[in-house]
Amino acid sequence: MHQLTESVGKYLLAAVSPLIRHPENAELRVAATPAGDMVRFRLVLEQEDVARVIGRNGMTASAIRSLAKAAGEKAGTKVVVHILSKEEAAAAC
């Protein structure tokens, strides 16, 4: 499980860093179920960077999520990726 979260986390940050203006402010939050059958990644970005990562019609975000999901399936774990602004993340807590 730890290896999966580490490798998917590195992938997510590497995939979005070239797309955003403030990569130093990108934050990745990881939460797993106690049974280890699901891992939720929350990619928290500046508001202007969220639109860049989502892309036109959500195609960029969809591709990023698909690859993360495939890595999880290979390990037998469901992977969910949320892309949020800092404001949305603060409101969700």
TORGU-61878 format. One record per residue (C-alpha): x, y, z. Coordinates in pm, 1 decimal, always signed. Layout:
BEGIN
((X, Y, Z)),
...
! end
This chain:
BEGIN
((+0.0, +0.0, +0.0)),
((+276.7, +242.5, +93.5)),
((+455.7, +178.3, -234.4)),
((+135.1, +247.8, -428.9)),
((+64.8, +577.6, -252.5)),
((+424.6, +687.1, -293.7)),
((+446.0, +604.2, -665.1)),
((+103.7, +747.5, -754.2)),
((+179.0, +1057.6, -547.0)),
((+505.4, +1114.5, -732.0)),
((+327.6, +1059.6, -1063.6)),
((+54.4, +1312.5, -981.2)),
((+300.4, +1582.6, -880.6)),
((+522.9, +1513.6, -1182.1)),
((+223.4, +1522.7, -1418.6)),
((+83.2, +1854.2, -1297.9)),
((+404.1, +2046.0, -1219.7)),
((+476.8, +2144.2, -1583.1)),
((+115.5, +2255.6, -1630.0)),
((+81.8, +2495.2, -1338.5)),
((+224.9, +2838.1, -1257.9)),
((+278.6, +2774.7, -886.6)),
((+420.3, +2421.9, -848.3)),
((+578.7, +2519.3, -516.8)),
((+227.4, +2566.6, -372.7)),
((+93.5, +2231.5, -493.5)),
((-5.9, +2006.5, -207.0)),
((-92.9, +1637.5, -216.4)),
((-310.0, +1488.9, +56.1)),
((-352.1, +1113.3, +79.1)),
((-616.7, +919.0, +270.2)),
((-662.0, +542.9, +267.1)),
((-939.0, +325.2, +405.2)),
((-839.3, +111.3, +703.5)),
((-885.6, -204.4, +495.9)),
((-654.8, -61.8, +229.1)),
((-899.1, -124.1, -54.4)),
((-923.7, +245.7, -152.2)),
((-686.2, +541.6, -159.6)),
((-803.7, +900.0, -209.3)),
((-560.2, +1160.3, -339.5)),
((-647.6, +1528.1, -306.9)),
((-437.6, +1752.2, -525.0)),
((-471.5, +2102.3, -376.9)),
((-365.7, +2386.0, -608.3)),
((-398.4, +2760.1, -648.2)),
((-731.3, +2861.1, -805.3)),
((-576.1, +2964.8, -1138.5)),
((-383.8, +2636.4, -1159.6)),
((-693.5, +2419.8, -1117.4)),
((-826.6, +2527.0, -1457.9)),
((-491.3, +2449.7, -1620.0)),
((-487.3, +2097.2, -1478.5)),
((-848.8, +2022.9, -1563.9)),
((-791.9, +2129.8, -1924.7)),
((-1041.6, +2174.3, -2202.7)),
((-1353.9, +1971.0, -2138.6)),
((-1171.3, +1798.0, -1853.6)),
((-953.8, +1593.8, -2086.7)),
((-624.5, +1653.5, -1902.7)),
((-772.8, +1569.8, -1563.4)),
((-940.9, +1263.4, -1709.3)),
((-611.3, +1133.9, -1847.5)),
((-432.6, +1195.1, -1516.0)),
((-708.9, +1016.0, -1323.4)),
((-713.9, +723.0, -1567.6)),
((-343.3, +652.3, -1525.3)),
((-366.8, +677.0, -1144.8)),
((-669.7, +446.4, -1147.6)),
((-485.4, +192.6, -1365.5)),
((-192.5, +186.7, -1121.7)),
((-435.5, +122.0, -839.2)),
((-612.9, -157.5, -1025.1)),
((-280.3, -326.1, -1086.8)),
((-222.3, -323.6, -710.3)),
((-580.8, -431.2, -634.6)),
((-675.1, -94.9, -485.1)),
((-928.9, +162.4, -595.2)),
((-765.6, +501.8, -654.2)),
((-964.3, +826.3, -656.8)),
((-808.3, +1161.3, -752.4)),
((-968.8, +1494.2, -659.3)),
((-835.1, +1822.4, -796.0)),
((-925.0, +2112.7, -568.2)),
((-837.5, +2475.4, -516.3)),
((-706.3, +2580.8, -176.2)),
((-1040.4, +2751.1, -108.4)),
((-1237.4, +2436.1, -191.7)),
((-1008.6, +2224.8, +24.4)),
((-1048.4, +2462.4, +318.9)),
((-1427.3, +2453.2, +284.8)),
((-1429.3, +2072.4, +266.7)),
((-1249.7, +2031.1, +601.7)),
! end
